[in-house]
């Protein structure tokens, strides 16, 4: 618990002075005030995260964490569990959706085995395996409390290593057959919403299987009785190994004062765990997109995050994070590279102009 506790205690609020200086610069740039919308507000928050009025986004890394789930024994997924291992190999070979979009966005991809059920001996895959898959949450806890802490601390260390290696922006990604089930369970516990709102089709199950999945999640919550006021308890009882690793990475990014771009449904479940452990870390999160998985919108609302993209995506892997990483860099560049009115020799608006003259 030492790494976890010290990381949480080191997370500090955003830098108000840097944010104010960024706002004032935006007001002097060659554009109508507020005309770049979210890019402006995001750049101001980046200033607060980095503690400087002109934030810089350089090296970008998407951390893709992998883990298997014992609950697949309940028939909650259309894909067999071995697909997790196969997709990890695909990530390492550069052939997955995340690899394509990361190359497009100039992001590196870091693949981490947090708990794949099968042995993973693949070049380029970082092994931080806590255990070989979770237990079946419909029958008992996913993992022990100690294992949940190990997941979080591994994630913290992975993020810290990337920051030490020069990363200025991190993003989350995931792979793990069955992982929408624990993610839905996490949302159900934290939000108190009914499973009709929190549980979706995942990889594309039919109506009958969806009803079964909802019953399994209800059963998991009834059997384990996770405490919504204790994020560690929720993670241990109904979570996932990769979810815990991502939650730790989010905390590690906040401690290192690096923005973390959150991907889709599974990544946002991890964000809910991280926020439960340290509410301040929400200030360091950037919501990349809203998934078509129905509970994702509710997750973002619970966290107070607004997604940047609406693309009807539901792949995971960090694909949304890779796309939004590009926009995040654009926000920083607008603030630092656009000329002010004075620098460009452009006349500013006439403050004394009447509303009629201004066309209002």
C-alpha positions as CSV (number, residue, x, y, z in Angstrom):
1,X,0.0,0.0,0.0
2,X,3.0,2.3,0.4
3,X,3.2,3.2,-3.4
4,X,-0.5,3.6,-3.6
5,X,-0.8,5.9,-0.6
6,X,2.2,8.0,-1.4
7,X,0.9,8.4,-5.0
8,X,-2.5,9.6,-3.9
9,X,-1.0,12.0,-1.3
10,X,1.2,13.5,-4.0
11,X,-1.7,14.5,-6.3
12,X,-2.2,18.2,-6.1
13,X,-4.8,20.6,-7.5
14,X,-4.3,22.3,-10.9
15,X,-2.1,25.4,-11.0
16,X,-4.5,28.4,-10.9
17,X,-1.9,30.9,-11.8
18,X,-0.9,29.1,-15.0
19,X,-4.5,28.6,-16.0
20,X,-5.2,32.3,-15.5
21,X,-2.2,33.3,-17.6
22,X,-3.4,30.9,-20.3
23,X,-6.9,32.4,-20.3
24,X,-5.4,35.9,-20.6
25,X,-3.3,34.8,-23.6
26,X,-6.3,33.3,-25.3
27,X,-8.1,36.6,-25.0
28,X,-5.2,38.3,-26.9
29,X,-4.9,35.7,-29.7
30,X,-6.1,36.6,-33.3
31,X,-9.6,35.2,-33.0
32,X,-12.9,36.1,-31.4
33,X,-12.8,35.1,-27.7
34,X,-14.0,31.6,-27.1
35,X,-14.2,30.8,-30.8
36,X,-12.2,27.6,-30.6
37,X,-14.5,26.2,-28.0
38,X,-13.3,23.1,-26.3
39,X,-9.8,23.5,-27.6
40,X,-9.5,26.7,-25.6
41,X,-10.8,25.2,-22.3
42,X,-8.7,22.1,-22.8
43,X,-5.5,24.1,-23.3
44,X,-6.2,26.1,-20.2
45,X,-6.6,22.9,-18.2
46,X,-3.3,21.6,-19.8
47,X,-1.7,24.7,-18.4
48,X,-3.0,23.9,-15.0
49,X,-1.8,20.3,-15.2
50,X,1.7,21.2,-16.4
51,X,2.0,24.3,-14.2
52,X,3.0,26.6,-17.1
53,X,1.0,29.1,-19.2
54,X,2.2,27.5,-22.5
55,X,1.7,23.8,-22.2
56,X,3.7,21.5,-24.5
57,X,2.6,18.1,-25.7
58,X,5.5,16.1,-27.1
59,X,5.8,12.3,-26.7
60,X,2.4,10.6,-26.5
61,X,1.9,7.0,-25.2
62,X,-1.2,4.8,-25.1
63,X,-0.9,2.2,-22.4
64,X,-2.9,-0.9,-23.3
65,X,-3.5,-3.3,-20.4
66,X,-4.6,-6.9,-20.8
67,X,-6.4,-9.2,-18.5
68,X,-8.8,-12.1,-18.5
69,X,-12.0,-12.6,-16.6
70,X,-13.4,-15.7,-14.9
71,X,-16.9,-14.5,-15.4
72,X,-16.7,-15.6,-19.1
73,X,-17.6,-19.1,-17.7
74,X,-21.1,-17.7,-17.3
75,X,-21.5,-17.2,-21.1
76,X,-21.4,-13.4,-21.1
77,X,-19.3,-13.0,-24.3
78,X,-19.5,-14.1,-27.9
79,X,-15.7,-14.6,-28.1
80,X,-13.6,-17.3,-26.5
81,X,-11.1,-16.3,-23.8
82,X,-8.1,-17.2,-25.9
83,X,-8.8,-14.2,-28.1
84,X,-7.3,-12.0,-25.4
85,X,-3.9,-13.7,-25.9
86,X,-4.2,-13.6,-29.6
87,X,-5.0,-9.9,-29.6
88,X,-2.1,-9.1,-27.3
89,X,0.1,-10.7,-30.0
90,X,-1.7,-8.6,-32.6
91,X,-1.0,-5.4,-30.7
92,X,2.7,-6.4,-30.3
93,X,2.9,-7.0,-34.1
94,X,1.3,-3.7,-34.9
95,X,-1.8,-5.0,-36.6
96,X,-4.7,-4.0,-34.5
97,X,-6.9,-0.9,-34.7
98,X,-5.1,0.8,-31.9
99,X,-1.8,0.4,-33.8
100,X,-3.2,2.0,-36.9
101,X,-4.8,5.0,-35.1
102,X,-1.7,5.4,-32.8
103,X,0.6,5.6,-35.9
104,X,-1.8,8.1,-37.4
105,X,-1.8,10.3,-34.2
106,X,1.9,9.9,-33.5
107,X,1.4,7.9,-30.4
108,X,3.5,5.0,-29.1
109,X,1.7,1.9,-27.9
110,X,2.8,0.2,-24.7
111,X,1.2,-3.3,-24.1
112,X,1.1,-4.6,-20.6
113,X,0.0,-8.1,-19.4
114,X,-1.7,-7.5,-16.1
115,X,-3.5,-10.8,-15.9
116,X,-3.9,-12.8,-19.2
117,X,-5.0,-16.3,-18.3
118,X,-2.5,-18.0,-20.6
119,X,1.3,-17.5,-20.4
120,X,2.4,-14.5,-22.5
121,X,5.9,-14.6,-23.8
122,X,5.8,-12.0,-26.6
123,X,8.5,-9.5,-27.5
124,X,7.4,-6.0,-26.8
125,X,4.8,-7.0,-24.1
126,X,5.6,-5.8,-20.6
127,X,4.7,-8.4,-18.0
128,X,3.2,-7.1,-14.8
129,X,0.9,-10.1,-14.3
130,X,-0.7,-10.1,-10.9
131,X,-2.5,-13.4,-11.4
132,X,-3.7,-15.5,-14.4
133,X,-7.2,-14.0,-14.8
134,X,-9.7,-13.0,-12.2
135,X,-12.0,-15.4,-10.5
136,X,-15.7,-15.7,-11.5
137,X,-17.4,-12.7,-9.9
138,X,-20.7,-14.4,-10.0
139,X,-19.4,-16.9,-7.4
140,X,-17.1,-14.7,-5.3
141,X,-14.6,-11.8,-5.4
142,X,-12.6,-11.2,-8.6
143,X,-9.4,-11.0,-6.6
144,X,-8.1,-10.4,-3.1
145,X,-7.7,-6.9,-1.7
146,X,-3.9,-7.4,-1.8
147,X,-4.1,-8.3,-5.5
148,X,-6.2,-5.2,-6.2
149,X,-3.5,-3.1,-4.5
150,X,-0.8,-4.9,-6.6
151,X,-2.7,-4.0,-9.8
152,X,-3.0,-0.4,-8.8
153,X,0.6,-0.1,-7.9
154,X,1.8,-1.8,-11.1
155,X,-0.2,0.7,-13.1
156,X,1.3,3.6,-11.1
157,X,4.8,2.2,-11.9
158,X,4.0,1.8,-15.6
159,X,2.8,5.4,-15.9
160,X,5.7,6.7,-13.9
161,X,8.2,4.8,-16.1
162,X,6.6,6.3,-19.2
163,X,6.8,9.8,-17.7
164,X,10.4,9.3,-16.7
165,X,11.1,8.3,-20.3
166,X,9.6,11.6,-21.6
167,X,5.9,11.0,-22.1
168,X,4.0,14.3,-21.9
169,X,0.6,12.7,-22.5
170,X,-0.7,9.3,-21.7
171,X,-3.8,7.4,-22.9
172,X,-5.6,4.3,-21.7
173,X,-6.5,1.2,-23.6
174,X,-7.6,-2.3,-22.8
175,X,-8.1,-5.9,-24.0
176,X,-9.8,-8.7,-22.1
177,X,-12.6,-10.9,-23.3
178,X,-15.6,-10.5,-20.9
179,X,-14.4,-7.1,-19.5
180,X,-17.6,-5.2,-20.2
181,X,-19.2,-7.4,-17.5
182,X,-17.0,-6.2,-14.6
183,X,-17.1,-2.7,-16.0
184,X,-20.9,-2.7,-15.9
185,X,-20.7,-4.0,-12.4
186,X,-18.4,-1.2,-11.3
187,X,-20.7,1.4,-12.9
188,X,-23.8,-0.2,-11.2
189,X,-22.1,-0.1,-7.8
190,X,-20.8,3.4,-8.0
191,X,-23.9,4.9,-9.7
192,X,-26.6,2.9,-8.0
193,X,-28.4,2.8,-11.4
194,X,-30.3,-0.3,-12.5
195,X,-28.6,-2.8,-14.9
196,X,-31.0,-1.8,-17.7
197,X,-29.0,1.4,-17.9
198,X,-25.6,0.1,-17.1
199,X,-25.3,-3.1,-19.0
200,X,-24.9,-3.3,-22.8
201,X,-24.2,-5.9,-25.5
202,X,-20.4,-5.7,-25.3
203,X,-19.0,-7.6,-28.2
204,X,-22.4,-8.0,-29.8
205,X,-24.5,-10.5,-27.8
206,X,-28.2,-11.0,-28.6
207,X,-31.2,-10.0,-26.5
208,X,-31.5,-13.3,-24.6
209,X,-27.8,-13.2,-23.8
210,X,-28.1,-9.6,-22.7
211,X,-30.8,-10.4,-20.2
212,X,-28.5,-13.2,-18.9
213,X,-25.6,-10.9,-18.6
214,X,-27.7,-8.5,-16.5
215,X,-28.7,-11.3,-14.2
216,X,-25.0,-12.3,-13.8
217,X,-24.1,-8.8,-12.9
218,X,-26.9,-8.5,-10.3
219,X,-25.8,-11.9,-8.9
220,X,-22.1,-10.7,-8.7
221,X,-23.2,-7.6,-6.7
222,X,-25.5,-9.6,-4.5
223,X,-22.8,-12.3,-3.8
224,X,-19.9,-9.9,-3.2
225,X,-21.7,-6.8,-1.7
226,X,-19.0,-4.3,-2.8
227,X,-18.8,-1.1,-0.8
228,X,-19.5,1.9,-3.1
229,X,-17.6,4.1,-0.7
230,X,-14.4,2.1,-1.0
231,X,-13.0,2.0,-4.5
232,X,-10.5,-0.7,-3.5
233,X,-13.3,-2.9,-2.3
234,X,-15.2,-2.5,-5.6
235,X,-12.1,-3.3,-7.7
236,X,-11.3,-6.4,-5.7
237,X,-14.8,-7.8,-5.6
238,X,-16.2,-7.1,-9.1
239,X,-13.3,-5.5,-11.1
240,X,-10.6,-6.7,-13.4
241,X,-6.8,-6.9,-13.4
242,X,-6.4,-4.6,-16.4
243,X,-9.1,-2.3,-14.9
244,X,-7.0,-2.0,-11.7
245,X,-3.8,-1.5,-13.7
246,X,-5.4,1.3,-15.7
247,X,-6.8,2.9,-12.5
248,X,-3.3,2.9,-11.2
249,X,-1.9,4.4,-14.4
250,X,-4.5,7.2,-14.1
251,X,-3.4,7.9,-10.5
252,X,0.3,7.8,-11.6
253,X,-0.3,10.3,-14.4
254,X,-2.0,12.7,-12.1
255,X,0.9,12.4,-9.6
256,X,3.3,13.1,-12.4
257,X,1.2,16.0,-13.6
258,X,0.7,14.5,-17.1
259,X,-2.8,14.5,-18.8
260,X,-4.4,11.1,-19.2
261,X,-6.7,10.6,-22.1
262,X,-9.4,8.1,-21.2
263,X,-10.7,5.7,-23.8
264,X,-14.0,3.9,-23.7
265,X,-16.2,1.9,-21.4
266,X,-13.6,-0.3,-19.7
267,X,-11.1,2.6,-19.4
268,X,-13.8,4.8,-17.8
269,X,-14.6,2.0,-15.3
270,X,-11.0,2.3,-14.3
271,X,-11.3,6.0,-14.1
272,X,-14.3,5.6,-11.7
273,X,-12.1,3.4,-9.5
274,X,-9.3,6.0,-9.6
275,X,-11.7,8.9,-8.8
276,X,-13.1,7.0,-5.9
277,X,-9.6,6.6,-4.5
278,X,-8.6,10.2,-5.2
279,X,-11.3,12.6,-6.5
280,X,-8.6,15.2,-7.5
281,X,-7.3,12.9,-10.3
282,X,-10.5,13.7,-12.3
283,X,-8.9,17.1,-13.1
284,X,-6.1,15.2,-15.0
285,X,-8.5,13.1,-17.1
286,X,-9.5,13.9,-20.7
287,X,-12.6,12.0,-22.0
288,X,-11.8,11.0,-25.6
289,X,-15.2,9.9,-26.8
290,X,-18.5,8.4,-25.9
291,X,-19.0,4.8,-26.7
292,X,-22.2,3.2,-28.0
293,X,-22.0,0.9,-24.9
294,X,-25.0,2.4,-23.1
295,X,-23.5,2.8,-19.7
296,X,-20.5,4.8,-21.0
297,X,-22.5,8.1,-21.1
298,X,-23.6,7.5,-17.5
299,X,-20.0,6.9,-16.5
300,X,-18.9,10.2,-18.0
301,X,-21.7,12.0,-16.3
302,X,-20.8,10.4,-12.9
303,X,-17.2,11.7,-13.4
304,X,-18.3,15.1,-14.7
305,X,-16.3,14.6,-18.0
306,X,-17.4,15.7,-21.4
307,X,-16.3,13.6,-24.4
308,X,-14.5,15.1,-27.3
309,X,-15.7,12.8,-30.0
310,X,-19.0,11.1,-31.0
311,X,-18.1,8.4,-33.5
312,X,-20.3,5.4,-32.5
313,X,-17.1,3.5,-31.6
314,X,-17.0,0.5,-29.2
315,X,-13.7,-1.2,-30.0
316,X,-11.7,-0.2,-26.9
317,X,-8.0,-0.9,-27.2
318,X,-7.3,2.9,-26.7
319,X,-8.6,3.7,-30.2
320,X,-10.6,6.7,-29.0
321,X,-7.7,7.9,-26.8
322,X,-5.3,7.8,-29.8
323,X,-7.7,10.1,-31.8
324,X,-8.2,12.5,-28.9
325,X,-4.5,12.6,-28.2
326,X,-4.1,14.4,-31.5
327,X,-6.8,17.0,-30.6
328,X,-5.2,17.5,-27.2
329,X,-1.9,18.3,-28.8
330,X,-3.7,20.7,-31.1
331,X,-5.2,22.5,-28.1
332,X,-1.7,23.1,-26.7
333,X,-0.3,24.2,-30.0
334,X,-3.1,26.8,-30.6
335,X,-2.3,28.4,-27.3
336,X,1.5,28.5,-27.8
337,X,1.8,29.0,-31.5
338,X,-1.1,31.3,-32.6
339,X,-0.1,35.0,-32.8
340,X,-1.6,37.7,-30.6
341,X,-3.3,40.7,-32.1
342,X,-0.2,42.8,-31.2
343,X,2.3,40.3,-32.6
344,X,0.4,40.0,-35.9
345,X,-0.5,43.7,-36.3
346,X,-4.2,42.9,-36.4
347,X,-6.7,45.4,-35.0
348,X,-8.7,44.2,-32.1
349,X,-12.4,44.6,-31.8
350,X,-13.7,48.0,-30.9
351,X,-14.9,47.8,-27.3
352,X,-17.0,50.9,-27.7
353,X,-18.9,49.7,-30.8
354,X,-22.6,49.6,-30.3
355,X,-24.6,46.3,-30.5
356,X,-26.2,47.6,-33.7
357,X,-22.8,48.4,-35.3
358,X,-21.5,45.0,-34.3
359,X,-24.5,43.3,-36.0
360,X,-25.9,42.0,-32.7
